[in-house]
Amino acid sequence: MQYQKFDFTGLKCPLPVLKARRALKPMAIGQSIMITADDPAAPIDFKHFCETAGHKIEHQSEENGLFTFVISKLS
């Protein structure tokens, strides 16, 4: 599957989530984005964002302080 990829490393809360929201807005339902971020709060922030905005985290991983998320637009 192809994703639009966004690198939000170096950005602190709430910027990664705000930029993800902006990236998802013009996309069609069912499309996904891949995000990398190094903010330690990113896992909590993206979980809350997806729960409240109606999106889904399809994949989440962490390696050496770098978080990767694949988020699908569901609404």
C-alpha positions in Angstrom: 0.0 0.0 0.0 1.2 3.5 -0.8 1.2 6.2 1.8 1.8 9.9 1.8 4.8 10.2 4.2 5.3 13.0 6.6 8.4 13.6 8.8 7.4 15.4 11.9 10.7 14.8 13.8 11.9 17.7 15.8 8.3 19.0 16.4 6.8 19.0 19.9 3.2 18.6 21.0 0.8 19.7 19.6 2.4 20.3 16.2 2.7 16.7 15.0 -1.1 16.1 15.5 -2.0 19.5 14.1 0.0 18.8 10.9 -1.4 15.3 10.7 -5.0 16.7 10.9 -4.1 19.2 8.1 -2.6 16.4 6.0 -5.7 14.1 6.4 -8.3 16.8 5.7 -8.2 16.8 1.9 -7.8 13.0 1.6 -10.5 10.6 0.7 -12.0 8.2 3.3 -9.9 5.1 3.3 -6.6 6.7 2.4 -3.7 6.5 4.8 -0.7 8.6 5.8 2.6 7.5 7.4 4.1 9.7 10.0 7.4 9.7 11.8 7.8 11.7 15.0 10.2 11.8 17.9 8.1 13.7 20.4 7.8 11.3 23.5 4.1 12.3 23.8 3.4 11.3 20.2 1.9 7.9 20.9 -0.6 9.3 23.4 -1.3 12.3 21.3 -2.0 10.3 18.1 -4.1 7.8 20.0 -6.3 10.6 21.4 -6.4 12.4 18.0 -7.6 9.3 16.2 -10.2 8.4 18.8 -11.7 11.9 18.8 -11.4 12.5 15.0 -12.7 9.1 14.0 -9.5 7.9 12.3 -7.7 4.6 12.9 -4.0 3.9 13.7 -3.3 0.9 11.4 0.3 0.6 12.6 2.5 2.0 15.3 6.1 1.2 16.1 9.0 2.7 17.9 12.7 2.3 17.3 15.4 4.3 19.2 13.0 7.1 20.1 11.5 7.4 16.6 7.8 6.7 16.3 6.1 5.6 13.1 2.4 5.7 12.7 0.1 4.7 9.8 -3.2 6.4 10.1 -6.3 5.8 8.0 -8.9 8.4 7.4 -12.3 7.0 8.3 -14.4 10.1 8.5 
